[in-house]
Each structure stands twice: as C-alpha cells, then as structure tokens.
C-alpha cells in the first residue's frame, strides 16, 4: 500500500514540476511584471556645519543651535543662560 502512495506522489510531482517551472518563466518574461521606469535615487542629504555647545561640548547642527549675544552656539536655552563652560 505504501509503495502505491509513493508512486502516486512521484507521478504527481513529475507532472506538477514542469508546470510550475513554466509558470515561473511566463511570469518572469511578462512585460507587465517589469517596472516601466527605474525608481529615482533618493535625494542627496544636505550637508550642514556642526558646532559644539560652548557649555557642554555636545555637537549639533548649526541651524539648531541657540546663540548668545557673542554668537557662541549652545545646545539649549538653559546652557545659553548658564554661559560658557569654565573648562
């Protein structure tokens, strides 16, 4: 009984395998499955100057820095109010 089951599975596999291969080939060759144009590359990141906080030394983008009257950069208003570090 087991040998008939194994022979049946083998016959089904021999019939099904070429059919699957043909379906994969058709899907790969079908023009609708290909994108019409290549996707555009992501935009280049803008380069920005980094500055160090005059109080704690943390580096941050210049556009995010809090400046004091002497134009020294700080990472936050609390450090700007505390003034430059005594290091």
Secondary structure, DSSP 8 states (H G I E B T S, - for coil): -HHHHHHHHHHHHHHHHHHHHHHHHHHHH-GGGS-SS------------EEE-TTT--EEEGGG-EE-TT--EESSHHHHHH-S---
